[in-house]
Amino acid sequence: MKTGNWIIIAVLVWFVGFVAGYKISAKTGTEPGYFEAVEAAGYGGGSELEKLEGVSDEMMQYYKELSEESE
């Protein structure tokens, strides 16, 4: 095949892949603000919060005990 045909095929494959990826990513169900939410006390993100979403009371007590021991 000629080089021009390979370029056309490559551009078409790229375009179809881009459109398919864009359509799939629009339907992932990720809510706005999901990546900004503090989900655990790692990296000091939960130090100012009383209750972290998705973390049980037992785990919160465990995290508090860990931070008290290190001080």
Backbone torsions as a table, in degrees:
resi	resn	phi	psi	omega
1	MET	NA	155.5	179.0
2	LYS	-78.6	158.1	-179.0
3	THR	-61.4	-37.0	180.0
4	GLY	-61.3	-38.1	178.8
5	ASN	-66.5	-39.6	179.0
6	TRP	-65.4	-36.8	178.1
7	ILE	-65.8	-42.9	178.6
8	ILE	-63.1	-42.9	178.4
9	ILE	-63.5	-42.9	-179.9
10	ALA	-63.1	-42.2	179.2
11	VAL	-65.7	-41.5	178.9
12	LEU	-64.8	-42.0	178.7
13	VAL	-64.6	-42.1	178.2
14	TRP	-61.8	-45.5	-177.6
15	PHE	-64.5	-43.9	179.0
16	VAL	-64.2	-41.5	177.6
17	GLY	-63.9	-40.2	178.7
18	PHE	-64.4	-46.7	-179.7
19	VAL	-64.0	-42.3	179.5
20	ALA	-64.5	-43.7	178.4
21	GLY	-64.5	-37.4	178.8
22	TYR	-66.0	-42.7	179.5
23	LYS	-67.1	-39.8	179.5
24	ILE	-66.6	-42.9	-177.5
25	SER	-67.7	-25.4	178.6
26	ALA	-72.6	-16.0	-176.3
27	LYS	-114.7	24.7	-177.6
28	THR	-79.2	-21.7	179.1
29	GLY	85.3	11.1	178.2
30	THR	-74.5	126.4	-177.4
31	GLU	-83.1	150.0	176.4
32	PRO	-60.8	137.4	179.9
33	GLY	86.5	1.5	-177.4
34	TYR	-62.4	-43.5	-175.1
35	PHE	-78.7	-14.2	177.6
36	GLU	-89.2	-13.0	-176.3
37	ALA	-72.7	140.9	175.8
38	VAL	-86.8	117.7	-176.4
39	GLU	-106.6	-17.3	178.9
40	ALA	-150.6	169.1	-175.7
41	ALA	-86.3	14.6	179.7
42	GLY	-66.7	147.8	178.7
43	TYR	59.0	24.0	176.8
44	GLY	74.3	13.0	-177.2
45	GLY	-70.5	-23.7	-175.9
46	GLY	-106.3	17.1	-174.6
47	SER	-68.8	-32.5	-177.0
48	GLU	-94.7	-2.0	-177.9
49	LEU	-97.4	141.3	176.8
50	GLU	-77.1	-47.5	-177.3
51	LYS	-132.4	123.9	177.6
52	LEU	-89.1	139.0	179.8
53	GLU	-69.2	128.5	177.6
54	GLY	87.5	3.8	179.5
55	VAL	-114.3	128.4	-177.3
56	SER	-70.6	165.1	179.1
57	ASP	-63.5	-35.7	179.4
58	GLU	-64.2	-41.5	178.8
59	MET	-68.5	-37.1	177.1
60	MET	-62.2	-41.8	178.1
61	GLN	-63.8	-39.7	178.2
62	TYR	-61.7	-45.0	179.0
63	TYR	-63.0	-40.5	179.5
64	LYS	-64.5	-41.2	178.0
65	GLU	-64.0	-37.4	177.3
66	LEU	-64.1	-42.4	-177.8
67	SER	-70.6	-31.2	178.1
68	GLU	-69.5	-36.3	-179.8
69	GLU	-68.2	-33.0	-177.0
70	SER	-78.8	-16.5	-177.5
71	GLU	-82.6	NA	NA
